């Protein structure tokens, strides 16, 4: 089985990062999330879950709209989804 290559990309206070299924940094990374930094702490704006046909993106309420610009969110989502699509394809064959 292929391993998900770790990824981190930050634009301003928003960051795309790979993580475990429980959205933790320690352990084997198998999915990704977009987080928002406020000082030394952060919270999740959106995360992906793996399904039978690939990864699905889920927003946490309206946090992406309140805490990030559409352009930043779109860029982070696009990079994250491409990264996870490549990983999903590697698991299929």
C-alpha positions in Angstrom: 0.0 0.0 0.0 1.3 3.5 -0.9 1.8 6.1 1.8 0.4 9.6 1.5 3.3 12.0 1.0 3.2 14.7 3.7 2.2 18.2 2.4 1.9 21.6 4.0 1.1 24.8 2.2 0.3 28.1 4.0 -1.2 31.3 2.6 -1.6 34.0 5.2 -3.4 32.4 8.2 -4.9 29.5 6.2 -2.9 26.3 5.8 -3.4 23.0 3.9 -1.8 20.1 5.6 -1.9 16.3 5.5 -2.9 14.5 8.7 -4.2 11.3 10.2 -7.9 10.2 9.9 -8.4 11.9 13.3 -6.9 15.2 11.9 -3.7 14.8 14.0 -0.1 15.5 12.8 1.4 12.5 14.7 1.1 9.2 12.9 0.5 8.0 9.4 -1.0 10.7 7.2 -4.0 9.4 5.3 -6.1 12.6 4.5 -5.8 16.4 4.6 -7.4 19.5 6.1 -7.4 23.2 5.7 -6.9 25.0 9.0 -6.9 28.6 10.1 -4.2 30.0 12.5 -5.1 32.4 15.3 -1.9 33.1 17.1 -0.5 29.8 18.5 -3.7 27.9 18.0 -5.7 26.7 14.9 -9.0 25.3 14.0 -10.3 23.3 11.0 -12.1 25.0 8.1 -12.5 22.0 5.9 -11.3 18.4 5.7 -11.4 15.4 3.4 -12.7 11.9 4.0 -11.9 8.9 1.9 -14.8 7.1 0.3 -15.2 4.3 -2.3 -14.8 6.7 -5.2 -12.1 9.0 -3.8 -11.9 11.8 -1.3 -14.8 14.1 -0.4 -14.3 17.6 1.0 -16.4 18.7 3.9 -16.7 22.2 5.3 -17.1 23.0 9.0 -20.2 25.2 9.0 -19.5 28.5 7.3 -15.9 28.8 8.7 -14.3 28.8 5.2 -16.5 31.8 4.3 -15.8 33.7 7.5 -12.1 33.1 7.9 -10.6 33.0 4.4 -11.0 34.6 1.0 -12.6 32.5 -1.8 -9.3 32.8 -3.8 -7.2 31.4 -1.0 -9.6 28.6 -0.1 -9.9 27.6 -3.8 -6.1 27.5 -4.2 -5.6 25.4 -1.1 -8.5 23.1 -2.0 -7.3 22.6 -5.5 -3.8 21.7 -4.4 -5.1 19.4 -1.6 -7.6 17.6 -3.9 -4.9 17.0 -6.6 -2.6 15.6 -3.9 -5.3 13.3 -2.5 -6.5 12.2 -6.0 -2.9 11.1 -6.8 -2.8 9.1 -3.5 -6.2 7.5 -4.1 -5.1 6.4 -7.6 -2.0 4.9 -6.2 -4.1 2.8 -3.8 -6.3 1.5 -6.7 -3.5 -0.1 -8.7 
